Amino acid sequence: MMDSRDYQLLNQEYSKAGLPAIMPEDQPLINEISEQCFAASFGRLSPLDDNEDFKDLARSTLKLYRDHGDNDFLEDAPYYALLAADPRIAIGMRRATDWEEVAAKHLWRQKACDVEISWSCESNAATVVFPIKQGEFVCIYKSCVPCREWFDLDHAERQASRTREFWDDDWDRR
């Protein structure tokens, strides 16, 4: 914890930079904002977020959003939901876990599989909804059971039974 001398030194530097002073009573709010920033950047919703094939799927959705999305009208929110069925609009969320409400509101009638990766894809029988978090974006997918189960196969089986590539830019993976 910072003592009064630390605040004094910090505020002298802030004054030189033209920034407002920070007082000890501001510390809880600063800590909360710091935790939110950390969670937005590095937090995970599930183990899926660490799976390379899921991350590739999310990257392809983010690329569609960046190439065709409406970036000018982003809400001021710490997280954004991207629906794989239509990634042109980012939907602001207060918490990353709000993806379930967004999915319930927007995907309840959707039957088309967003993933279409398995040879056994049931393209008009999507029933499985899952998120993949990448930074402040939570990409939301509705898939058929065979496509969702495809991700549970071992690597060799996935490569042998994949119908499309999600992401092929090795440079952006770095």
N, C-alpha and C positions, 0 to 999 in steps of 0.2 A: 504494500500500500504506500502511496505517496504521502510525505509529510509536508508541512507548510513551506519548507525551504525548496522542495522539489516543484511545488506549484509556482513559487515565486520565480524560479529559474525558467520554467516552462513558459510562464506568462510574459517574461521579458522577451523571449524569442518570438512569441506570438505577437507581441506589440510591435516589434521590428518588422514583422511580416504584414502588419495591418489586420491581424485576426483578433477576434474577441477573446477575452480572458476565460480561463477555465477555473471554476471554483470546486472545492471539495464536494459540495452537494450535487454537482453535475456528474460525478463519477458513476453512480448506478445507471444513469441513462447512457453514458459512454460505454459502459460494460455491456449493456443490452444491445446496443447498436453493433458493437464489435462481434458479439456472439451471432447476431443475425447475418452479418457479412461473412463470417467464417462458415456458418451453416449453408448459406447460399452458394458459396464457392466450393466447399469441400464436403458438405454433408451428403449423406446417401439416404435414399428412401428404402432400398432393399438390396439384397445381394446382386440383383440383376444389373444394378448400376456399375458393377465392377466387371461384368462379363463382356469380353471384347466384341462378340457378335451383337449383343444388345447395344453396346456403345456405338457400333457401326450403324445400326438401325437408327438410333437417335441422331447421329451425325447426318445421315441422309435426310431426315426430316428437318433438321436445322438448316441444312443447305437449301432445301426447298423454300423455307421461310425467308432466309437471307436473299435468295434470288427473286422470289415472287411475293414476299410478304409485305404487309402494310406497316413498315417500320416507323412511319411518321406519327402514328397515333397510339403509341404505347402508354398505358396507364402508369402512374407512379406507384409501382408495387415491387416488393422484394423478389417475387417469383412470377413466372409466366407459364401458363399452360399452352401447349401446342397440340392440337388435335391432328393426328396423322391423316385423317380423312380430308382435312382442309387446313393445312399449315400456314395459310396466308395471314391469319389473325392470331396474335398472341393475347391470351386472356389473363389479366392481372389476378394474382392471388396473394393473400396475406401470409399464408403458410404453404410450404411445399405439400403438406398432407391434404390441402384443399382440392387436390386433383380429383378425389373421389366425387366431390360435389359437382365439379365441372363435367366429369364423365357422365354422371347420372343425368345432368341437365341436357347435355348435347348428344350423347350416344345411345340413348334408350331405344331409338328406332333403327339404328344402323345394323345392317345384316352383312355388309360387305367386309371381307377380311382385309385389314390394312397391311398385313405383313406379306402374304402370298410368297412364302419361301419354300414350303414343303411340296414335294411331288404329290402328296395326298391332300393338298389344300382344298378345303370346302369353301370356295370363294364367296358363297352367299349364306354362310352359316356361322357368322362371327358371334361368339358368346363370351369369350375370355377378354377381360379388360385389364391392362397392366400399364404402369408408368415406367419411364426411364428418365432419370434426372441427369442433366448435363449442365453444370453451373446453375444459373438462375432459371433455366428452362426445364420444365417437366413435360416430356413428350408422352402423349397418351395414345395407346393403341387398343383397337378392338380386333381380335383375331379369332380364327377358327381354332378348334382344339389341336388338329395336326400341326398347324404352324407354330402354335405356342409350345407344343411338345418337341418340335424340332430343335429348339434351343437347349433342351435337356439331354440331347444325344451327345455322345463323345465327339471330339473334334473331327476325327476321320469320317464318322458317319454323317456329320453335318456337311462336310465338304462333298461327300459322294451324293448327297440327296438334296443339294440346294438348287433352286431354280433361278436365282438371280443374285447379284452382288449388291450389297448396300452401299459400300463406300470403298473406293479404291485409291484414294489419295494418301499414300504413305507419308507425304510431307506434312499434312495437317494432323497426323496422329502424334507428331512430336511435340 
